[in-house]
Amino acid sequence: MPKVLISDKLSPAAVQIFKDRGIEADVKTGLAPDELKAIIGQYDGLAIRSNTKVTADILAAAGNLKVVGRAGIGVDNVDVPAATARGVVVMNTPFGNSVTTAEHAIAMMFALARDIPQANASTHAGKWEKSKFMGVELTGKTLGIIGCGNIGAIVADRALGLRMKVVAYDPFLSAERAKDLTIEKVDLDTLFARADFITLHTPLTEATKNIISADAIAKMKKGVRIINCARGGLLVEEDLKAAIESGQVAGAALDVFKAEPAKENILFGNEHVVCTPHLGASTSEAQENVALQVAEQMADYLLTGAVVNALNMPSVSAEDAPKLRPYMKLAGQLGSFAGQLTENALKAVSIEYVGVVAGLNTKPLTAIILEGLLKPMVETVNMVNAPVIAKDRNIDVSETKNAREGDYHTLIRVTVTTEVRSRSVAGTLFGGDKPRVVEIKGIPIEAELGEHVLYVTNQDKPGFIGALGSLLGQHGVNIATFHLGRAEAGGDAILLTQVDQPLTDVILEEVRALPQVVQAKALSF
């Protein structure tokens, strides 16, 4: 039974999800780093919010850990590279609080347009300053959305309902998607020039850092209003302050800040700035949603291998997982086969997906092939860190897909290039779920790979099969299956035989000493 540690407060319903699915869940919140480090080795999964810091030190002590689930979007408290290096999947829940965050942006826009916080404080103070708080209507105004992903699209929908005009800048927004949303896709300078309100809904990356700066503000309409409920580093706070003081920007509504928690900030106290303490996801519905979502995702991964919303490996949906499962076994065997036969430094790996498999999500299959390939060289490799290890070792990895069927309705071929040679191995599925090797080094062969396999390349000459069978019999080695393939009569040949026990070095040396043998290796799967 998998075990999960819940180290930050989650809904009791999330805890129940783990238990209902047969996963043991321990709730231990408020742990000090040393306390977490002392117990983390017992668990397969770790469910957190923002309080728990999953550092490289913690991960080094987490010998059994397979997945970290963050109930929420941000993973600033998780050392994702360290988790990847140790083969730990890191998941978040990017959509559980989308509606809540979008609604907060709309609420902030209303507050900014009508001076609601300032008017509220004034009225509570016993003043009646009706003429002081002259706002603006949203109807007919142009809203510029920077980042039109899930949250941005919801904001656009709500804004259209308010009879606003919506323009959006997002390099990943297609013309078709913009048309579906009934908004206009524009470049950034056009958005700056046309928008009466600008709202930010983009992640913080090198490309988006300080996207609202003095230069950007100079391109905006005079009197523009800016809303940021995304990430603090998206705007330069000093430049925004100067623009508000000059009148270029009429006001700003900020839920996020460059440094958080923001106990002090140069924008605090400005009557034209509305501030909230990172409340975008702070509704009871959103907190419940992300908790339930992370529990379901972690349970799916631990029980079925389905990967959803992972930051460091390809996604495998619950629907795809059953379809991919037999291919994952085949991919693992092919990668392992190639890896166990590789004796020189790897330079490149080429993976071909042909027929039915070409139409599937092949990224997880490639990761598993690399895991099998690298296993003889890297003890701690798994499908999460295998692509990173390959990259670090300057191994060129390429994929090709061809949906057109060849000799088999579905086929995976792995070609490995070393400093000395290239060799390939290909496999398919029999009966839809039974992996079979069907080609080695271009030589046709049909073989099932068992736990213990003897691989031999030899010259195709009479007497070899009898000599090998006699040798194995003399050592009490029982043959389970026997598969042969050759390029042409009298040429190169390959033999794969399953045996019922591991082959000793003594037996292998005797096999290699047979006259026709070119190479002999014991493989395990």
C-alpha positions as CSV (number, residue, x, y, z in Angstrom):
1,M,0.0,0.0,0.0
2,P,1.5,3.4,-1.0
3,K,1.9,5.9,1.8
4,V,1.4,9.7,1.5
5,L,2.4,12.4,4.0
6,I,0.2,15.5,4.1
7,S,2.4,18.2,5.6
8,D,0.2,21.3,5.0
9,K,-3.4,21.7,5.9
10,L,-5.7,20.1,3.3
11,S,-9.4,19.5,3.2
12,P,-10.5,16.3,5.1
13,A,-12.2,15.3,1.9
14,A,-8.8,15.2,0.2
15,V,-7.5,12.9,3.0
16,Q,-10.5,10.7,2.4
17,I,-9.8,10.4,-1.3
18,F,-6.4,8.8,-0.5
19,K,-8.0,6.4,2.0
20,D,-10.9,5.5,-0.3
21,R,-8.4,4.5,-3.0
22,G,-6.4,2.3,-0.7
23,I,-3.5,4.8,0.1
24,E,-2.4,5.3,3.6
25,A,-2.4,9.0,4.4
26,D,-0.7,10.6,7.4
27,V,-1.5,14.2,8.3
28,K,1.4,15.9,10.1
29,T,1.3,19.7,9.6
30,G,3.7,22.3,10.9
31,L,6.8,20.1,10.8
32,A,10.2,21.7,11.2
33,P,12.7,20.9,8.3
34,D,14.6,18.5,10.5
35,E,11.4,16.7,11.6
36,L,10.3,16.4,7.9
37,K,13.7,15.1,6.9
38,A,13.6,12.5,9.7
39,I,10.4,10.9,8.5
40,I,10.1,11.6,4.7
41,G,11.9,8.4,3.8
42,Q,8.8,6.4,4.8
43,Y,6.6,7.9,2.2
44,D,5.8,7.4,-1.5
45,G,4.1,10.8,-1.8
46,L,4.2,14.2,-0.2
47,A,1.1,16.6,-0.4
48,I,1.8,20.2,0.3
49,R,0.6,23.8,0.0
50,S,3.0,26.7,0.2
51,N,4.3,26.3,3.8
52,T,6.4,23.1,3.4
53,K,9.8,23.7,1.8
54,V,10.8,20.7,-0.3
55,T,14.5,21.4,-0.5
56,A,17.4,19.3,-2.0
57,D,18.3,18.3,1.5
58,I,14.8,17.0,2.1
59,L,14.7,15.2,-1.2
60,A,18.1,13.5,-0.5
61,A,16.5,11.9,2.6
62,A,13.4,10.8,0.6
63,G,14.5,7.4,-0.6
64,N,11.1,6.1,-1.4
65,L,9.5,9.3,-2.6
66,K,7.9,9.2,-6.0
67,V,5.7,12.3,-6.2
68,V,5.3,15.7,-4.7
69,G,1.8,17.2,-5.1
70,R,1.3,21.0,-4.7
71,A,-2.3,22.0,-4.0
72,G,-2.1,25.3,-6.0
73,I,-0.1,26.7,-8.9
74,G,3.1,28.1,-7.6
75,V,6.0,25.6,-6.8
76,D,8.5,28.2,-5.6
77,N,8.8,26.1,-2.4
78,V,9.9,23.0,-4.3
79,D,13.4,22.4,-5.7
80,V,12.1,21.1,-9.0
81,P,15.6,20.4,-10.5
82,A,16.6,18.4,-7.4
83,A,13.4,16.5,-7.5
84,T,13.9,15.7,-11.2
85,A,17.4,14.6,-10.6
86,R,16.2,12.1,-8.0
87,G,13.3,10.9,-10.2
88,V,10.5,12.5,-8.2
89,V,7.5,13.8,-10.1
90,V,6.4,17.3,-9.1
91,M,2.7,18.1,-9.8
92,N,0.6,21.2,-9.2
93,T,-3.1,22.1,-9.7
94,P,-3.1,24.9,-12.2
95,F,-6.8,24.9,-12.9
96,G,-8.4,24.3,-9.5
97,N,-8.4,28.0,-8.7
98,S,-8.7,29.5,-12.2
99,V,-12.3,30.8,-11.7
100,T,-11.5,32.3,-8.3
101,T,-8.3,34.1,-9.5
102,A,-10.2,35.4,-12.6
103,E,-13.1,36.7,-10.4
104,H,-10.6,38.4,-8.1
105,A,-9.1,40.2,-11.1
106,I,-12.6,41.4,-12.1
107,A,-13.3,42.4,-8.6
108,M,-10.0,44.4,-8.5
109,M,-11.0,46.1,-11.7
110,F,-14.3,47.2,-10.3
111,A,-12.6,48.4,-7.1
112,L,-10.1,50.4,-9.2
113,A,-12.7,51.9,-11.5
114,R,-15.0,53.0,-8.7
115,D,-12.5,53.8,-5.9
116,I,-14.4,51.3,-3.7
117,P,-11.7,50.7,-1.0
118,Q,-11.0,54.4,-0.6
119,A,-14.7,55.3,-0.5
120,N,-15.3,52.5,2.1
121,A,-12.6,53.8,4.4
122,S,-13.8,57.4,4.1
123,T,-17.4,56.4,4.9
124,H,-16.4,54.3,7.8
125,A,-14.4,57.3,9.1
126,G,-17.7,59.3,9.2
127,K,-17.0,61.4,6.2
128,W,-19.4,61.8,3.3
129,E,-17.1,62.6,0.4
130,K,-19.4,61.8,-2.5
131,S,-17.9,64.3,-4.9
132,K,-14.3,63.0,-4.2
133,F,-14.8,59.5,-5.6
134,M,-15.7,60.0,-9.2
135,G,-15.2,56.7,-11.0
136,V,-15.4,55.4,-14.6
137,E,-17.7,52.9,-16.2
138,L,-16.4,49.6,-17.5
139,T,-19.0,49.3,-20.3
140,G,-17.5,50.2,-23.6
141,K,-14.0,50.4,-22.3
142,T,-11.2,48.3,-23.8
143,L,-9.6,45.6,-21.6
144,G,-6.1,44.5,-22.6
145,I,-5.2,41.0,-21.3
146,I,-1.6,40.0,-21.2
147,G,-1.5,36.2,-21.1
148,C,-4.7,34.6,-22.4
149,G,-4.4,31.1,-21.0
150,N,-7.0,29.4,-18.7
151,I,-7.4,32.3,-16.3
152,G,-7.0,35.0,-18.9
153,A,-9.7,33.4,-21.0
154,I,-12.1,33.4,-18.0
155,V,-11.4,37.1,-17.4
156,A,-12.1,37.7,-21.1
157,D,-15.4,35.9,-20.9
158,R,-16.5,37.9,-17.8
159,A,-15.3,41.2,-19.4
160,L,-17.4,40.5,-22.5
161,G,-20.4,40.0,-20.2
162,L,-19.7,43.5,-18.9
163,R,-19.9,44.8,-22.5
164,M,-16.2,45.6,-22.6
165,K,-14.1,45.3,-25.7
166,V,-11.3,42.8,-25.2
167,V,-7.8,42.6,-26.9
168,A,-5.2,40.1,-25.9
169,Y,-1.5,39.6,-26.2
170,D,-0.2,36.0,-25.9
171,P,2.4,34.4,-28.2
172,F,0.7,31.0,-27.7
173,L,-2.9,32.3,-28.5
174,S,-3.9,31.0,-31.9
175,A,-6.2,32.9,-34.2
176,E,-8.8,30.2,-34.0
177,R,-8.8,30.3,-30.2
178,A,-9.1,34.1,-30.2
179,K,-12.1,33.7,-32.5
180,D,-13.7,31.2,-30.3
181,L,-13.3,33.6,-27.3
182,T,-14.7,36.4,-29.5
183,I,-11.7,38.6,-28.6
184,E,-9.0,40.3,-30.8
185,K,-5.5,39.0,-30.8
186,V,-2.9,41.9,-31.0
187,D,0.7,42.5,-30.5
188,L,1.9,44.0,-27.2
189,D,2.4,47.6,-28.5
190,T,-1.1,47.6,-30.0
191,L,-2.5,46.4,-26.6
192,F,-0.6,49.2,-24.8
193,A,-1.9,51.8,-27.2
194,R,-5.6,50.8,-27.1
195,A,-6.3,49.5,-23.6
196,D,-8.1,51.5,-21.0
197,F,-7.5,48.7,-18.5
198,I,-4.7,46.2,-18.6
199,T,-4.7,42.9,-16.6
200,L,-1.8,40.5,-16.3
201,H,-2.3,36.7,-16.4
202,T,1.0,35.3,-17.5
203,P,3.6,33.2,-15.6
204,L,6.9,34.9,-14.5
205,T,9.6,33.9,-17.0
206,E,12.6,35.6,-18.5
207,A,10.4,36.7,-21.4
208,T,7.7,38.2,-19.1
209,K,9.8,39.6,-16.2
210,N,9.3,43.4,-15.9
211,I,7.0,43.4,-18.9
212,I,5.4,46.5,-17.4
213,S,8.2,49.0,-17.2
214,A,8.7,52.7,-17.8
215,D,9.2,52.0,-21.5
216,A,6.0,50.0,-21.7
217,I,4.0,52.5,-19.7
218,A,5.1,55.3,-22.0
219,K,3.4,53.5,-24.9
220,M,0.1,53.2,-23.0
221,K,-2.9,55.5,-23.0
222,K,-2.8,58.4,-20.5
223,G,-5.0,57.4,-17.6
224,V,-4.7,53.7,-18.1
225,R,-5.5,51.4,-15.1
226,I,-3.4,48.3,-14.4
227,I,-4.4,45.1,-12.6
228,N,-2.0,42.4,-11.5
229,C,-3.2,39.2,-9.9
230,A,-0.5,37.0,-11.5
231,R,3.1,37.4,-10.3
232,G,4.8,40.4,-8.7
233,G,7.9,40.4,-10.9
234,L,5.8,41.1,-14.0
235,L,5.9,44.9,-13.4
236,V,8.6,47.3,-12.1
237,E,7.1,48.8,-9.0
238,E,9.3,51.9,-9.0
239,D,8.2,52.7,-12.6
240,L,4.6,52.1,-11.8
241,K,4.8,54.5,-8.8
242,A,6.4,57.2,-10.9
243,A,3.8,56.8,-13.6
244,I,0.9,57.1,-11.1
245,E,2.5,60.2,-9.6
246,S,2.8,61.8,-13.1
247,G,-0.8,60.9,-14.1
248,Q,0.2,58.7,-16.9
249,V,-1.4,55.8,-15.0
250,A,-4.7,56.6,-13.3
251,G,-4.4,53.7,-10.8
252,A,-3.4,50.2,-10.1
253,A,-4.9,47.2,-8.3
254,L,-2.3,44.7,-7.1
255,D,-2.7,41.3,-5.5
256,V,0.9,40.3,-5.9
257,F,4.2,42.0,-5.2
258,K,7.9,41.5,-6.1
259,A,8.7,40.6,-2.5
260,E,6.2,38.6,-0.4
261,P,4.9,38.7,2.2
262,A,4.8,42.4,1.5
263,K,4.9,44.1,4.9
264,E,6.1,47.3,3.3
265,N,6.2,48.5,-0.3
266,I,6.7,51.8,-2.1
267,L,3.2,51.6,-3.5
268,F,1.5,51.3,-0.1
269,G,-0.3,54.4,1.1
270,N,-0.9,55.7,-2.4
271,E,-4.6,56.6,-2.8
272,H,-4.6,55.4,-6.4
273,V,-3.5,51.9,-5.6
274,V,-5.7,49.1,-4.4
275,C,-3.8,46.3,-2.6
276,T,-4.7,42.8,-1.4
277,P,-2.4,40.2,0.2
278,H,-2.3,37.6,-2.6
279,L,-5.9,36.6,-2.3
280,G,-6.4,35.4,-5.9
281,A,-6.9,31.8,-4.8
282,S,-8.4,32.5,-1.4
283,T,-11.9,31.2,-1.6
284,S,-13.3,28.2,0.2
285,E,-14.3,26.7,-3.1
286,A,-10.8,27.1,-4.6
287,Q,-9.0,25.7,-1.6
288,E,-11.3,22.7,-1.6
289,N,-10.9,22.2,-5.4
290,V,-7.1,22.3,-5.4
291,A,-6.9,19.9,-2.4
292,L,-9.3,17.4,-4.0
293,Q,-7.5,17.7,-7.3
294,V,-4.0,17.1,-6.0
295,A,-5.2,14.1,-4.0
296,E,-6.8,12.6,-7.2
297,Q,-3.7,13.3,-9.2
298,M,-1.3,11.8,-6.7
299,A,-3.5,8.7,-6.2
300,D,-3.8,8.2,-10.0
301,Y,0.0,8.3,-10.3
302,L,0.8,6.0,-7.4
303,L,-1.9,3.5,-8.4
304,T,-2.0,3.6,-12.2
305,G,0.9,5.6,-13.5
306,A,-1.3,8.4,-14.8
307,V,0.6,11.7,-14.8
308,V,-1.4,15.0,-14.8
309,N,-0.1,18.5,-14.4
310,A,3.5,17.4,-13.8
311,L,6.1,20.1,-14.1
312,N,9.0,17.7,-14.8
313,M,7.8,14.9,-17.0
314,P,5.3,14.3,-19.8
315,S,1.6,14.0,-18.9
316,V,-0.2,10.7,-19.1
317,S,-3.9,11.0,-18.7
318,A,-6.0,8.5,-16.9
319,E,-7.5,7.7,-20.3
320,D,-4.1,7.2,-22.0
321,A,-2.5,5.2,-19.1
322,P,-4.3,1.9,-20.0
323,K,-3.5,2.3,-23.7
324,L,0.1,3.1,-23.0
325,R,0.7,0.4,-20.3
326,P,1.6,-2.5,-22.7
327,Y,3.7,-0.1,-24.8
328,M,5.5,1.1,-21.7
329,K,6.5,-2.5,-21.0
330,L,7.7,-2.9,-24.6
331,A,9.5,0.4,-24.5
332,G,11.2,-0.5,-21.3
333,Q,12.3,-3.9,-22.6
334,L,13.7,-2.4,-25.9
335,G,15.6,0.3,-24.0
336,S,17.0,-2.2,-21.5
337,F,17.9,-4.6,-24.3
338,A,19.9,-1.9,-26.1
339,G,21.4,-0.6,-22.9
340,Q,22.7,-4.1,-21.8
341,L,24.4,-4.6,-25.2
342,T,26.0,-1.1,-25.2
343,E,29.7,-1.3,-24.2
344,N,30.9,2.1,-25.5
345,A,30.1,5.7,-24.8
346,L,26.7,6.7,-26.1
347,K,26.5,9.4,-28.7
348,A,22.9,9.3,-30.0
349,V,19.6,7.5,-29.6
350,S,17.0,7.5,-32.4
351,I,13.5,6.2,-31.7
352,E,11.0,5.4,-34.4
353,Y,7.3,5.0,-33.7
354,V,5.5,3.3,-36.6
355,G,1.8,2.5,-37.1
356,V,-0.7,2.6,-34.3
357,V,1.8,3.7,-31.6
358,A,2.6,6.8,-33.7
359,G,-0.8,8.2,-32.8
360,L,-0.3,7.9,-29.1
361,N,1.4,10.1,-26.5
362,T,4.9,8.9,-27.1
363,K,6.8,11.2,-24.8
364,P,6.4,8.9,-21.8
365,L,7.6,6.0,-24.0
366,T,10.7,7.8,-25.0
367,A,11.4,8.6,-21.3
368,I,11.1,4.9,-20.4
369,I,13.3,3.8,-23.3
370,L,16.0,6.2,-22.1
371,E,15.6,4.8,-18.5
372,G,16.2,1.3,-19.7
373,L,19.0,2.4,-21.9
374,L,20.8,4.3,-19.2
375,K,20.1,1.8,-16.3
376,P,23.4,-0.2,-16.8
377,M,25.3,3.1,-16.5
378,V,23.3,5.1,-14.0
379,E,21.9,3.3,-11.0
380,T,19.4,6.0,-9.9
381,V,17.9,6.6,-13.3
382,N,14.1,6.5,-13.9
383,M,11.6,7.8,-16.4
384,V,11.5,11.2,-14.7
385,N,15.2,12.0,-14.7
386,A,16.3,9.9,-17.7
387,P,15.8,12.8,-20.3
388,V,17.8,15.1,-18.1
389,I,20.6,12.6,-17.6
390,A,20.8,12.0,-21.4
391,K,21.0,15.7,-22.0
392,D,23.7,16.2,-19.3
393,R,25.7,13.4,-21.0
394,N,25.4,15.1,-24.4
395,I,23.4,12.1,-25.8
396,D,21.5,13.3,-28.8
397,V,17.9,12.0,-28.6
398,S,15.5,12.1,-31.6
399,E,12.0,10.8,-32.3
400,T,10.3,10.1,-35.6
401,K,6.7,9.1,-36.1
402,N,5.1,7.4,-39.1
403,A,1.4,6.5,-38.7
404,R,1.6,4.3,-41.9
405,E,1.8,0.6,-41.0
406,G,4.6,-1.5,-42.2
407,D,5.1,-5.3,-41.7
408,Y,3.5,-4.8,-38.2
409,H,0.4,-2.8,-37.3
410,T,2.5,-1.1,-34.5
411,L,6.3,-1.0,-34.1
412,I,8.9,0.8,-32.0
413,R,12.5,0.8,-33.2
414,V,15.4,2.0,-31.0
415,T,18.7,2.8,-32.7
416,V,21.7,3.4,-30.5
417,T,24.9,5.1,-31.8
418,T,28.1,4.8,-29.9
419,E,31.7,5.9,-30.6
420,V,32.2,2.5,-32.4
421,R,28.9,1.5,-34.1
422,S,25.2,1.8,-34.5
423,R,22.8,-1.0,-33.7
424,S,19.0,-1.2,-33.5
425,V,16.3,-3.3,-31.9
426,A,12.6,-3.2,-32.7
427,G,9.5,-4.6,-31.1
428,T,5.8,-4.9,-31.4
429,L,2.8,-6.1,-29.4
430,F,1.2,-9.4,-30.1
431,G,-2.5,-9.8,-29.2
432,G,-2.5,-6.1,-28.2
433,D,-0.6,-6.4,-25.0
434,K,2.2,-9.0,-25.3
435,P,5.7,-7.4,-26.1
436,R,7.8,-9.1,-28.7
437,V,11.2,-8.3,-30.1
438,V,10.9,-8.6,-33.9
439,E,14.2,-7.3,-35.2
440,I,17.8,-7.0,-34.0
441,K,20.4,-5.2,-36.0
442,G,18.2,-5.5,-39.1
443,I,17.8,-9.2,-38.7
444,P,14.2,-10.4,-38.4
445,I,13.5,-12.5,-35.2
446,E,10.4,-13.0,-33.0
447,A,11.1,-13.4,-29.4
448,E,9.6,-12.9,-26.0
449,L,11.9,-11.5,-23.4
450,G,11.8,-13.3,-20.0
451,E,13.7,-12.7,-16.7
452,H,16.9,-14.5,-17.8
453,V,17.9,-14.4,-21.5
454,L,21.0,-15.5,-23.3
455,Y,21.8,-13.3,-26.3
456,V,24.2,-14.8,-28.9
457,T,25.5,-13.5,-32.3
458,N,27.1,-16.2,-34.3
459,Q,28.0,-17.5,-37.7
460,D,25.2,-19.5,-39.3
461,K,26.8,-22.9,-39.6
462,P,25.5,-26.4,-39.0
463,G,26.0,-27.9,-35.5
464,F,25.9,-24.7,-33.5
465,I,22.4,-25.2,-32.0
466,G,23.2,-28.7,-30.9
467,A,26.5,-27.6,-29.4
468,L,24.9,-24.8,-27.4
469,G,22.0,-27.0,-26.2
470,S,24.4,-29.6,-25.1
471,L,26.5,-27.1,-23.2
472,L,23.6,-25.6,-21.4
473,G,22.3,-29.1,-20.6
474,Q,25.7,-30.1,-19.1
475,H,25.3,-27.2,-16.6
476,G,21.8,-28.1,-15.7
477,V,20.4,-25.0,-17.4
478,N,16.8,-25.5,-18.6
479,I,15.8,-23.7,-21.8
480,A,12.3,-22.1,-21.8
481,T,12.2,-20.6,-25.3
482,F,14.5,-20.7,-28.3
483,H,14.4,-18.0,-31.0
484,L,16.6,-17.8,-34.1
485,G,17.1,-15.2,-36.9
486,R,19.6,-14.7,-39.7
487,A,20.4,-12.2,-42.4
488,E,21.0,-14.9,-45.0
489,A,22.1,-18.6,-45.1
490,G,25.6,-18.9,-43.9
491,G,25.8,-15.3,-42.8
492,D,25.3,-13.5,-39.5
493,A,22.8,-15.0,-37.1
494,I,21.2,-14.1,-33.8
495,L,19.9,-16.4,-31.0
496,L,17.7,-15.4,-28.1
497,T,16.9,-18.0,-25.5
498,Q,15.1,-17.7,-22.3
499,V,16.5,-19.9,-19.5
500,D,15.1,-20.7,-16.0
501,Q,18.1,-19.4,-14.0
502,P,20.8,-16.8,-14.1
503,L,23.8,-17.7,-16.2
504,T,27.2,-17.7,-14.4
505,D,30.4,-16.2,-15.8
506,V,31.7,-19.7,-16.2
507,I,28.9,-20.8,-18.5
508,L,29.1,-17.6,-20.5
509,E,32.9,-18.1,-21.1
510,E,32.2,-21.6,-22.4
511,V,29.5,-20.3,-24.7
512,R,31.9,-17.6,-26.0
513,A,34.4,-20.4,-26.7
514,L,32.1,-22.2,-29.1
515,P,33.6,-21.9,-32.6
516,Q,30.8,-20.1,-34.3
517,V,30.1,-17.5,-31.5
518,V,30.9,-13.8,-32.1
519,Q,29.3,-12.4,-29.0
520,A,27.4,-13.8,-26.0
521,K,25.8,-11.9,-23.2
522,A,23.4,-12.7,-20.3
523,L,20.5,-10.2,-20.3
524,S,17.9,-9.7,-17.6
525,F,14.4,-8.1,-17.8
